[in-house]
Amino acid sequence: MTAILGISAFYHDSAAALVIDGKIVAAAQEERFTRKKHDERFPEKAVEYCLKHAGITAAQLDLVAFYEKPLVKFDRLLETYLSYVPAGFKSFLKAMPLWLKQKLRLPAIMRKALPGYTRRFVFLGHHESHAASAFLPSPFEKAAILTLDGVGEWSTATIGVGEGNSVKLTHELRFPHSIGLLYSAFTYYCGFKVNSGEYKLMGLAPYGDPKFYDTIMSMIDLKEDGSFRLDMRYFNYCAGLTMTNARFDALFGKPVRAREAAMDQHYMDVAASIQKVTEEIMLRMARHAHKVTEQENLCLAGGVALNCVANGRILREGPFKKIWIQPASGDAGSALGAALFTWHHLLGNARTPATPDAQYGSLLGPSFGDEETAAFFAGADAVFEHFDDEARLVEHVADVLASEKVVGWFNGRMEFGPRALGSRSIIGDARSAAMQTTMNVKIKFRESFRPFAPVVLREHSHEYFEMAPDVESPYMLLVAPVAEKYRLAQSDIKPNGLERLKQIRSTIPAITHVDYSARVQTVDETRHGRFHKLMRAFEARTGCPVMINTSFNVRGEPIVCTPSDAWRCFMSTNMDVLVVGNYVLHKSKQKNVLTEKQMLDLVAAFEPD
């Protein structure tokens, strides 16, 4: 037995992943255990979970792989600061204590955190880890690889080829010219938090018009192959403590939007514009990757690969027959990539592509049995019902959903990656016109403009969405338009901004975004088990194979991990029903239910994400 632990840490979204004899055994983000969103610290609790799940100790590990090369990254930081002297001095002073105390001492820190581990550490390239996470779990024997993020050591985007058990990167775009940092700059400008608010910017884009497309393109020297150079006079991330500067504000005619301030049309138009530019860059990069690799399949990873709108366009308009995207495309997934790269590429072990893939539905986190769950609920003085028959449980929950109630669904192993995929989900009836607003305002306590994703039975995905019959999207990483036959006629008068939210656009309005798009998750029996059975039962009652699926959390909090987390979230929101494994709890039967004001006060204690 060869056990390899992969680790990503000390920037954001730290995680651990365990691979034994080439098989992914466990993987999880640290934030799920510590309850600190995007926790960047060494993933002590995630490592503890991975080892416990496998029944081994740190002393039994054969190798520990870290997802990037800290010394090369430090070289980039020093060179950047020196290039911007004296402007970069404040940023230098802020960064150096952390580097001197922590990041330059990683072997010693990891050795201390892994008692009993005496073997060496492997440090991989940041984009090597991304590329490995994209290709090695994929179902392809051979494929082009495209990685895109903010920055690793020096690379910000790479093109390569995966074949058999090897991953080779052949082309790169280098810092400071970065599609990830460009998108983050506009995330910052529109008043959202960098490294966590980019998906909000993507969700906001359809409310605007791309009026600033040409303005953004004037800041970019974009080539036909997707490579580009940014006009750095408008950006502050190299030397300052902000992403943009006063010249950027002047170019767009308004200052940075204050976080939590009212959203106006200007920022919606800016969001639409940068989304259009991002899609153009990603499409050009994908076409160039196809040209230089001559491959028919594509694998994607890196934080920018979570831009599912662009992913959908690459699939529909790009030259590749199939694409596979790492479900944990950000830095968390690099822990997995580091472990797999070490096993296959560095140690030379053979790889046999798995069908449908080797990610196991990305259900790689902890699960909880009946005894543990019952003990917690009894201690919490909760009123619950136990179902010893799965069919009866599924029928009961399907009835609840068909009556337009909101259900917290907690079942099996927790998902690895930022998406809830039917194990730690809040679900509801997609046919309900009021469901989007209800979930946003009363359940998630977040901005009303945020869209919800549909889950659809795999066999019906091409009927409800403009997807080819052979295309699946099990990891909720592709956006597709709602099929024409389910759309409703609209007035010739097009409302502005958030007024578009009030229009009923389809017969599944709760998951139809204002541009008729939807971030689709397909559900199949192989990956999703009980969740698939629930959807079949819901379809039998309603004739509709589509439901809402959103992450089981409230604003500012990570997705729930334990029954305790689920109970607390359930009791602090207007959720109607909680299902944890074989236990069902109805809010109407619980004691000491909070008032709406108490719920809002509780949520306000979390930092806005």
C-alpha positions in Angstrom: 0.0 0.0 0.0 1.3 3.5 -0.9 -0.5 6.4 0.8 0.1 9.9 -0.5 -1.3 13.0 1.2 -1.8 16.1 -0.9 -2.0 19.5 0.8 -2.9 23.0 -0.3 -2.6 25.8 2.3 -1.6 29.3 3.3 -3.4 31.4 0.6 -7.1 30.5 0.6 -9.3 27.5 0.6 -6.8 25.1 2.2 -7.6 21.4 1.8 -6.2 17.9 2.2 -6.6 14.9 -0.1 -5.6 11.3 0.4 -4.7 8.9 -2.5 -4.0 5.3 -1.7 -2.6 3.1 -4.6 -3.9 5.7 -7.0 -7.4 5.7 -5.7 -8.9 8.9 -4.3 -9.9 7.9 -0.8 -10.8 11.2 0.9 -10.7 14.9 0.3 -12.1 18.0 2.1 -11.6 21.7 2.6 -10.5 22.9 6.0 -13.3 25.5 6.2 -15.9 22.8 6.6 -14.4 21.7 9.9 -13.3 25.1 11.3 -16.4 27.0 10.1 -14.2 29.8 8.9 -15.0 30.5 5.2 -12.1 30.1 2.8 -9.9 29.1 5.7 -6.3 29.4 4.6 -4.5 27.8 7.5 -2.7 24.5 7.5 -5.6 21.9 7.0 -5.1 20.2 10.3 -8.7 19.0 10.6 -9.0 18.0 7.0 -5.9 16.0 7.3 -7.2 14.4 10.5 -10.4 13.4 8.7 -8.6 11.9 5.7 -6.3 9.8 7.8 -9.2 8.7 10.1 -11.4 7.7 7.1 -8.6 5.6 5.7 -7.7 4.1 9.2 -4.1 5.1 9.1 -1.8 7.6 10.9 0.6 10.2 9.6 3.4 7.7 10.3 2.0 5.4 7.7 2.1 8.0 4.9 4.6 7.3 2.1 4.7 10.9 0.8 3.3 14.3 1.4 2.9 16.5 -1.6 2.4 20.3 -1.4 0.5 22.0 -4.2 3.1 24.7 -5.1 6.7 25.8 -4.8 7.0 28.4 -2.1 10.6 29.5 -2.9 9.7 30.2 -6.5 6.6 32.1 -5.4 8.7 34.1 -2.9 11.1 35.0 -5.8 8.2 36.3 -7.8 7.0 38.5 -4.9 10.5 39.9 -4.2 11.0 40.7 -7.9 7.6 42.4 -8.1 8.1 44.5 -5.0 11.6 45.6 -6.2 10.1 46.5 -9.6 7.7 48.8 -8.0 9.9 50.5 -5.4 8.9 52.6 -3.5 5.2 52.0 -4.3 5.3 48.4 -3.2 6.8 49.1 0.2 3.5 48.9 2.2 2.6 45.7 0.5 6.1 44.3 1.1 5.9 45.2 4.8 2.5 43.5 5.2 3.6 40.3 3.4 7.1 39.7 4.7 6.3 38.8 8.4 3.9 36.0 7.2 6.5 34.7 4.8 9.3 34.7 7.3 7.2 33.2 10.0 5.3 30.6 8.0 5.6 30.2 4.2 9.4 29.9 4.1 9.3 27.3 6.9 6.8 24.9 5.4 8.7 21.6 5.9 9.1 22.3 9.6 5.5 23.5 9.9 4.2 20.4 8.1 6.5 18.1 10.0 5.1 19.4 13.3 1.5 19.2 12.1 2.0 15.5 11.0 3.4 13.8 14.1 5.2 10.5 13.2 5.7 11.4 9.5 9.5 11.1 8.8 9.7 10.9 5.1 10.3 13.8 2.6 7.9 16.4 1.2 7.3 16.9 -2.5 6.7 20.5 -3.7 5.0 20.7 -7.1 4.3 23.6 -9.5 1.0 25.4 -8.7 -0.3 24.8 -12.3 1.1 21.3 -12.4 -1.2 20.5 -9.5 -4.1 22.2 -11.2 -3.4 20.3 -14.4 -3.1 17.0 -12.7 -6.4 17.6 -10.9 -8.0 18.2 -14.2 -6.7 15.3 -16.3 -5.8 12.4 -14.0 -9.4 11.9 -12.6 -10.9 12.5 -16.0 -12.4 9.7 -18.2 -9.9 10.5 -21.0 -6.9 8.5 -22.0 -5.5 11.6 -23.7 -6.6 15.3 -23.6 -5.6 18.9 -23.9 -5.3 20.7 -20.5 -6.1 24.3 -19.9 -5.5 25.8 -16.4 -6.5 29.4 -15.5 -6.4 31.2 -12.2 -5.0 34.3 -10.5 -1.4 33.4 -10.2 0.7 30.5 -8.9 4.4 30.9 -8.8 4.7 32.9 -12.1 2.1 31.2 -14.3 -1.4 32.6 -14.6 -2.6 30.2 -17.3 -1.1 27.2 -18.9 -1.8 24.8 -21.8 -0.6 21.2 -21.8 -1.4 17.6 -22.7 -2.3 14.7 -20.5 -1.7 11.2 -21.8 -1.9 8.0 -19.9 -0.3 8.7 -16.5 1.6 11.8 -17.5 0.9 15.6 -17.4 3.0 18.0 -19.4 2.6 21.7 -19.6 3.9 23.3 -22.8 2.6 26.9 -22.8 2.1 29.6 -20.1 0.9 33.1 -19.5 2.9 34.9 -16.8 2.2 37.3 -14.0 1.1 40.1 -13.9 -1.0 39.4 -17.0 -3.8 37.2 -15.6 -7.4 36.5 -16.5 -8.1 35.5 -12.9 -6.7 38.8 -11.5 -8.5 40.8 -14.2 -11.8 39.2 -13.1 -11.0 39.7 -9.5 -10.2 43.4 -10.1 -13.7 43.9 -11.4 -15.1 41.8 -8.5 -13.4 44.3 -6.2 -14.6 47.3 -8.3 -18.2 46.1 -8.1 -18.0 45.8 -4.3 -17.6 42.1 -3.8 -14.8 40.3 -1.8 -11.9 39.1 -3.9 -11.4 35.3 -3.9 -15.0 34.6 -2.9 -17.2 37.1 -4.7 -16.3 36.3 -8.3 -19.4 34.0 -8.6 -21.6 36.9 -7.5 -20.1 39.0 -10.4 -20.9 36.2 -12.8 -24.5 36.0 -11.4 -24.9 39.8 -11.6 -23.8 40.1 -15.3 -27.1 39.1 -16.9 -28.8 42.1 -15.3 -26.6 44.5 -17.2 -25.6 45.3 -20.8 -21.9 45.0 -21.9 -21.6 48.8 -22.5 -18.0 48.8 -21.2 -16.8 46.0 -23.4 -14.7 48.3 -25.6 -13.4 50.2 -22.5 -12.1 47.0 -21.0 -10.6 45.9 -24.3 -8.7 49.2 -24.4 -6.9 48.0 -21.3 -5.9 44.7 -22.8 -3.7 43.8 -25.7 -5.4 40.5 -26.6 -4.0 38.2 -29.2 -5.8 35.6 -31.3 -4.3 32.8 -29.3 -5.9 34.2 -26.1 -2.6 35.5 -24.6 -2.8 39.1 -23.5 -1.0 41.9 -21.8 -2.8 44.2 -19.3 -2.2 47.9 -19.2 -0.9 47.9 -15.6 -1.4 51.6 -15.2 -5.0 50.8 -14.2 -4.3 48.0 -11.6 -2.8 48.1 -8.2 -2.4 44.5 -7.2 1.3 44.3 -8.0 2.4 46.8 -5.4 -0.6 48.0 -3.5 -3.2 46.7 -1.1 -6.1 47.1 -3.5 -6.9 45.6 -6.9 -7.6 48.8 -8.8 -6.6 52.5 -8.5 -8.0 56.0 -9.2 -7.1 55.9 -12.9 -9.3 52.7 -13.1 -12.2 54.6 -11.4 -11.8 57.6 -13.7 -11.9 55.3 -16.8 -15.2 53.8 -15.7 -16.7 57.0 -14.4 -17.5 55.9 -10.8 -15.5 54.9 -7.7 -15.4 51.3 -6.3 -18.8 50.3 -5.1 -19.0 50.2 -1.3 -19.6 46.6 -0.1 -23.3 46.1 0.9 -24.3 49.4 -0.8 -27.3 49.4 -3.2 -26.5 47.9 -6.6 -27.1 50.3 -9.5 -27.2 49.8 -13.2 -23.6 51.1 -13.7 -22.0 48.1 -11.9 -24.4 45.7 -13.5 -23.2 46.9 -16.9 -19.6 46.6 -15.8 -20.2 43.1 -14.6 -21.8 42.2 -18.0 -18.9 43.7 -19.8 -16.1 41.9 -17.9 -18.0 38.6 -18.2 -18.2 39.0 -22.0 -14.4 39.8 -22.1 -13.6 36.8 -20.0 -15.6 34.5 -22.2 -13.8 35.9 -25.3 -10.4 35.3 -23.7 -11.3 31.8 -22.5 -12.7 30.8 -25.9 -9.6 32.0 -27.7 -7.4 30.1 -25.2 -9.4 26.9 -25.7 -9.2 27.2 -29.5 -5.5 27.7 -29.3 -5.2 24.7 -27.0 -7.0 22.6 -29.5 -4.7 23.9 -32.3 -1.4 23.2 -30.5 -2.3 19.9 -28.9 -4.5 18.4 -31.7 -6.7 16.7 -29.0 -10.4 16.2 -29.3 -11.0 16.4 -25.5 -10.3 19.2 -23.0 -9.7 19.2 -19.2 -10.1 22.4 -17.2 -9.0 23.5 -13.8 -8.0 26.6 -11.8 -10.3 29.1 -10.2 -11.4 30.6 -13.5 -12.6 27.2 -14.6 -15.5 27.8 -12.1 -16.8 30.4 -14.5 -19.5 28.0 -15.7 -21.0 30.5 -18.2 -17.7 30.5 -20.1 -17.4 26.8 -19.7 -20.8 26.3 -21.4 -19.7 28.5 -24.3 -16.5 26.5 -24.7 -18.5 23.3 -24.9 -21.1 24.7 -27.3 -18.9 27.0 -29.5 -15.4 25.6 -29.0 -13.6 22.9 -31.1 -13.6 20.1 -28.5 -15.9 17.1 -28.5 -16.0 16.7 -24.8 -14.7 18.6 -21.8 -14.2 17.6 -18.2 -13.8 20.2 -15.4 -12.3 19.5 -12.0 -15.2 19.9 -9.5 -12.8 21.6 -7.0 -11.1 23.7 -9.6 -9.7 26.3 -7.2 -6.8 25.9 -4.9 -8.6 23.3 -2.8 -8.5 20.9 -5.7 -4.8 21.3 -6.1 -4.3 19.2 -3.0 -5.9 16.4 -4.9 -3.9 17.2 -8.0 -0.6 17.2 -6.0 -1.3 13.7 -4.6 -2.4 12.2 -8.0 0.6 13.8 -9.9 3.0 12.3 -7.3 1.5 8.8 -7.7 1.1 8.7 -11.5 3.6 11.2 -13.0 6.5 11.2 -10.4 6.3 7.6 -9.3 5.4 6.3 -12.7 2.4 4.3 -11.8 0.0 3.3 -14.6 -3.4 5.0 -15.0 -6.6 3.4 -16.4 -9.3 6.1 -17.1 -12.5 5.4 -15.2 -16.1 5.6 -16.4 -17.8 8.0 -15.8 -14.7 9.4 -14.1 -12.4 8.7 -11.1 -13.8 11.6 -8.9 -16.7 9.5 -7.5 -19.2 12.3 -7.8 -16.8 14.4 -5.7 -18.4 12.8 -2.7 -15.2 12.5 -0.8 -15.9 14.1 2.6 -17.2 12.7 5.9 -20.5 10.9 6.4 -22.5 10.3 9.6 -24.3 7.1 10.7 -27.7 6.7 12.4 -26.4 6.3 15.9 -24.3 9.5 15.8 -27.1 11.5 14.3 -29.7 10.2 16.7 -27.5 11.0 19.7 -27.0 14.6 18.5 -30.7 15.2 17.9 -31.6 13.8 21.2 -29.1 16.0 23.0 -30.4 19.0 21.1 -33.9 18.3 22.2 -35.0 18.1 18.6 -38.3 16.5 17.5 -37.6 14.0 14.8 -38.9 11.0 13.0 -36.8 8.1 11.9 -37.5 6.2 8.7 -36.1 2.7 8.5 -37.3 2.3 4.9 -35.6 4.4 2.2 -38.5 4.3 -0.2 -40.9 5.6 2.4 -38.4 8.4 3.3 -38.1 9.5 -0.3 -41.8 9.5 -0.8 -42.4 11.6 2.3 -39.8 14.2 1.2 -41.1 14.3 -2.3 -44.6 15.1 -0.9 -43.1 17.9 1.1 -41.2 19.4 -1.9 -44.3 19.2 -4.1 -46.2 21.3 -1.6 -43.5 24.1 -2.2 -41.7 23.6 1.1 -38.0 24.2 1.4 -35.9 21.2 2.5 -32.4 20.9 3.9 -31.0 17.7 2.5 -28.1 16.1 4.3 -27.1 12.6 3.1 -24.0 10.5 2.7 -20.5 11.8 2.1 -19.9 15.6 1.9 -19.0 17.1 -1.4 -15.4 18.2 -2.2 -15.4 21.5 -3.9 -17.5 24.7 -3.8 -20.7 23.2 -5.1 -23.4 21.3 -3.2 -24.2 18.3 -5.3 -27.1 16.7 -3.5 -25.4 15.7 -0.2 -25.3 19.0 1.6 -28.1 20.9 -0.3 -31.1 23.0 0.2 -33.7 21.9 -2.3 -37.1 23.2 -3.5 -39.7 23.2 -6.3 -38.3 24.8 -9.5 -41.9 25.4 -10.7 -42.6 27.9 -7.9 -42.5 31.6 -9.1 -41.8 32.7 -5.5 -39.1 30.2 -4.6 -36.0 32.2 -5.8 -36.9 35.2 -3.7 -38.0 33.1 -0.7 -34.7 31.1 -0.7 -32.5 34.2 -1.2 -34.2 36.5 1.4 -35.6 34.1 4.0 -33.3 31.0 3.8 -29.9 32.2 2.5 -30.1 35.8 3.7 -28.3 37.0 0.6 -28.7 39.4 -2.4 -32.0 38.9 -4.2 -30.3 38.9 -7.7 -28.5 35.7 -7.0 -29.7 32.8 -9.3 -30.3 29.3 -8.2 -29.1 26.2 -10.0 -31.3 23.4 -11.3 -30.8 19.7 -10.7 -32.3 17.6 -13.5 -32.5 13.9 -14.0 -29.8 13.0 -16.5 -32.2 11.4 -19.0 -34.2 14.6 -19.2 -31.4 17.2 -19.3 -31.5 17.6 -23.1 -35.3 18.1 -23.0 -35.3 21.0 -20.5 -32.0 22.6 -21.4 -30.1 23.3 -24.7 -27.7 20.5 -24.1 -26.8 17.6 -26.4 -28.2 14.2 -25.3 -24.7 12.9 -24.7 -23.6 15.8 -22.5 -23.7 15.5 -18.7 -23.0 18.1 -16.0 -22.7 16.2 -12.7 -20.6 18.8 -11.0 -22.7 21.9 -11.8 -20.0 23.5 -13.9 -21.8 24.2 -17.2 -24.4 26.9 -17.9 -27.0 26.1 -20.6 -30.0 28.0 -21.8 -33.5 26.7 -20.8 -35.1 25.0 -23.8 -37.4 27.2 -25.9 -40.5 25.1 -25.3 -40.4 25.9 -21.6 -39.9 29.6 -22.0 -42.8 32.1 -21.7 -43.5 35.0 -23.9 -42.2 38.3 -22.7 -43.3 41.9 -23.1 -41.6 43.9 -25.8 -40.5 46.4 -23.1 -37.3 45.2 -21.5 -37.0 46.2 -17.8 -33.8 47.5 -16.4 -31.5 46.0 -13.9 -33.0 44.2 -11.0 -36.5 44.8 -12.3 -35.8 41.9 -14.7 -36.0 39.6 -11.7 -39.7 40.1 -11.5 -40.4 38.6 -14.9 -41.6 35.0 -15.0 -39.5 33.6 -17.9 -40.3 29.9 -18.0 -42.4 27.1 -16.5 -39.5 26.4 -14.2 -39.0 30.1 -13.1 -37.1 29.5 -9.8 -34.0 28.3 -11.7 -34.3 30.4 -14.9 -31.9 33.3 -14.8 -32.9 36.7 -16.4 -31.0 35.7 -19.6 -32.8 32.3 -19.7 -29.6 30.6 -18.6 -29.2 27.9 -15.9 -26.2 26.4 -14.1 -27.2 22.8 -14.7 -26.4 19.8 -12.6 -27.4 16.4 -14.0 -28.3 13.7 -11.6 -27.7 10.0 -12.3 -28.2 6.8 -10.3 -24.5 5.8 -10.3 -23.2 9.0 -8.7 -26.2 10.2 -6.7 -28.0 7.2 -5.2 -30.7 8.4 -2.8 -30.8 11.9 -4.3 -31.6 10.4 -7.7 -34.4 8.3 -6.1 -35.8 11.5 -4.5 -35.9 13.2 -7.8 -37.6 10.3 -9.5 -40.3 10.4 -6.7 -40.7 14.2 -7.2 -41.1 13.7 -10.9 -43.7 11.0 -10.4 -45.8 13.5 -8.3 -45.3 16.6 -10.4 -44.4 15.5 -13.9 -41.3 17.7 -13.5 -37.8 16.2 -13.3 -36.2 19.5 -12.3 -35.6 20.9 -8.8 -33.7 23.8 -7.2 -30.4 22.8 -5.6 -28.4 25.3 -3.6 -25.7 24.9 -1.0 -26.7 24.1 2.6 -25.5 27.3 4.3 -26.3 30.9 4.9 -24.4 33.9 3.7 -20.9 34.2 5.1 -20.8 30.6 6.4 -19.2 27.5 4.8 -21.4 24.6 3.6 -22.5 22.4 6.5 -20.4 19.5 7.4 -22.0 17.7 10.4 -25.5 17.1 11.7 -24.8 19.8 14.3 -24.0 22.3 11.5 -27.2 21.3 9.6 -29.4 21.6 12.7 -28.0 25.1 13.5 -28.6 26.3 10.0 -32.1 24.8 9.9 -33.1 26.5 13.2 -31.6 29.8 12.2 -33.5 30.1 8.9 -37.0 29.8 7.6 -36.3 26.3 6.2 -39.4 24.1 6.5 -37.9 20.6 6.8 -34.5 19.1 7.6 -33.5 15.6 6.4 -30.3 14.1 7.9 -29.7 10.6 6.7 -32.8 8.6 7.8 -34.1 11.4 10.1 -36.7 14.0 9.2 -37.4 17.1 11.2 -40.3 19.5 10.6 -39.8 23.1 11.7 -43.5 23.3 12.8 -42.8 20.6 15.4 -39.6 22.1 16.9 -39.3 24.0 20.2 -37.8 27.5 20.7 -38.0 28.5 17.0 -36.3 31.8 16.4 -38.2 34.9 15.2 -37.2 36.4 11.8 -35.3 39.2 13.6 -33.4 36.8 15.7 -32.4 34.9 12.5 -31.2 38.1 10.8 -29.2 39.1 13.9 -27.6 35.6 14.0 -26.6 35.8 10.3 -25.3 39.3 10.7 -22.7 37.9 13.0 -21.0 36.3 10.0 -18.7 38.4 7.8 -20.4 39.0 4.4 -18.8 36.8 1.8 
